Amino acid sequence: MDSSTEDPVCGMQVSRDSFTLEHLGIRYVFCSQQCQERFKANPHLYIGVPGKKAPKQEGIEIIKQRRFRLEQPLTDAEAAILAQALGAMMGIKHIAAEGNTISITYDLIQATAEQIETRIGQVGTQLGAGWRERLQRGFVHYFEECEVGNLEVTPHRGPHSGAL
């Protein structure tokens, strides 16, 4: 018996005892808490509905680039720590730190700006007092959630949907 299965968010093969979640009576397994959170927020981005594939199943990527501005530039050592931590996240395509700007390119299907900002905050505690507070956040959460919500496939709700 195979002891691994595919993470529906990132496609990695994972142990069946990894991060799990039950949705509509089906048990799903994830490689990380990040993938589990993405699935839980918008499951139909990944699993679709009868007769309609989900964006993930269609192979769709939504590439985003966000720039986070800092009051002062990162040192080379700080930039390396941040790049390593963010690079370990699923969906991160590219990270560049130049001067006081951090540019991050990522796939919105696998990661959100909110998850990235959370990771930046976690790294900020490693970099020293006040670093986290220097990050000036944009208003991207609301816009991304609307965009993701618009992509999610949903069951047809109408007189011919077969629902009772």
C-alpha positions in Angstrom: 0.0 0.0 0.0 1.3 3.4 -1.0 2.0 5.6 2.1 2.0 8.9 0.3 -0.6 11.0 -1.5 -0.5 14.3 -3.5 -1.0 17.7 -1.8 -3.9 19.3 -3.7 -2.4 22.8 -3.4 1.2 22.3 -4.4 1.2 18.8 -5.9 4.0 17.5 -3.7 3.9 13.8 -2.7 3.3 13.8 1.1 3.0 11.2 3.8 -0.6 10.3 4.6 0.0 11.4 8.2 1.1 15.0 7.4 -1.2 18.0 7.8 -4.8 16.8 7.2 -8.2 18.3 6.7 -11.6 16.8 6.0 -13.7 18.5 3.4 -17.1 17.2 2.3 -16.3 13.8 3.8 -13.0 13.4 2.0 -9.7 13.5 3.8 -7.0 15.7 2.2 -3.3 15.7 3.1 -0.9 18.7 2.8 2.8 19.2 2.9 2.6 22.2 5.2 0.4 24.4 7.3 0.6 27.0 4.5 -0.9 24.6 1.9 -3.6 23.4 4.4 -4.6 27.1 5.1 -4.8 27.9 1.4 -7.1 24.8 0.8 -9.2 25.6 3.9 -9.8 29.2 2.7 -10.8 28.3 -0.9 -11.1 24.5 -1.4 -12.7 24.8 -4.8 -9.6 26.5 -6.2 -8.1 23.0 -5.9 -10.8 20.4 -6.2 -13.4 21.8 -8.5 -17.0 20.6 -8.5 -18.7 17.9 -10.6 -18.5 18.9 -14.2 -16.1 21.8 -13.7 -12.3 21.6 -13.0 -10.8 23.9 -10.5 -8.2 26.5 -11.5 -5.4 24.4 -10.0 -6.6 21.3 -11.9 -6.5 23.4 -15.1 -2.9 24.3 -14.4 -3.6 28.0 -13.9 -1.1 30.1 -12.0 -1.8 33.7 -10.9 1.6 35.4 -10.7 1.7 38.4 -8.4 4.5 40.7 -7.5 4.5 42.7 -4.3 6.9 45.2 -3.1 7.4 45.8 0.6 9.2 49.1 1.4 11.2 49.5 4.5 12.3 52.6 6.3 15.9 51.6 6.0 17.7 49.0 3.8 18.4 45.5 4.9 22.0 44.4 5.4 23.3 41.6 3.1 23.0 39.2 6.1 19.4 40.3 6.8 18.4 40.0 3.1 19.9 36.4 3.0 17.9 35.4 6.1 14.7 36.8 4.6 15.3 35.2 1.2 16.0 31.8 2.8 12.8 32.0 4.9 10.6 33.2 2.1 12.2 30.8 -0.4 11.1 27.9 1.8 7.4 28.8 1.2 5.3 27.1 -1.4 4.5 29.3 -4.5 7.4 31.8 -4.1 8.9 32.3 -7.5 11.5 35.1 -6.9 12.8 37.3 -4.1 14.9 40.4 -4.5 16.1 42.9 -1.9 17.5 46.1 -3.2 18.0 49.1 -0.9 14.9 49.5 1.1 12.6 47.5 -1.2 11.8 43.8 -1.1 10.2 42.4 -4.3 8.5 39.1 -4.1 7.0 37.2 -7.0 4.6 34.4 -6.1 1.7 32.3 -7.3 -1.5 33.4 -5.6 -3.0 29.9 -6.0 -0.3 28.7 -3.5 0.5 31.7 -1.3 -1.1 35.0 -0.3 0.4 38.3 0.6 -0.9 37.8 4.1 1.0 34.5 4.5 4.1 36.2 3.1 3.7 39.1 5.5 3.3 36.7 8.4 6.6 35.0 7.4 8.3 38.4 7.1 7.1 39.2 10.6 8.5 35.9 11.9 11.8 36.6 10.3 11.6 40.2 11.7 11.8 38.8 15.2 15.1 37.1 14.2 16.5 40.3 12.7 16.2 42.4 15.8 14.0 44.8 17.7 11.8 47.1 15.6 12.4 45.4 12.2 8.9 44.1 11.8 7.4 47.5 12.6 9.5 49.0 9.7 7.5 47.1 7.1 4.9 49.4 5.6 2.0 47.1 4.5 -0.1 47.8 1.5 -3.8 47.1 1.3 -3.4 43.9 -0.6 -5.3 41.4 1.6 -8.8 42.6 0.7 -8.0 42.7 -3.1 -6.4 39.3 -3.1 -9.3 37.7 -1.3 -11.7 39.2 -3.7 -9.6 37.9 -6.6 -9.3 34.5 -5.2 -13.0 34.3 -4.4 -13.8 35.2 -8.0 -11.7 32.3 -9.2 -13.2 29.7 -7.0 -15.5 27.3 -8.9 -18.8 26.8 -7.2 -21.7 24.4 -7.6 -24.5 25.6 -9.9 -27.4 26.9 -7.9 -30.5 27.0 -10.0 -33.7 25.1 -10.8 -31.7 22.5 -12.7 -28.9 21.9 -10.2 -30.2 18.7 -8.9 -30.4 20.0 -5.4 -33.5 19.3 -3.3 
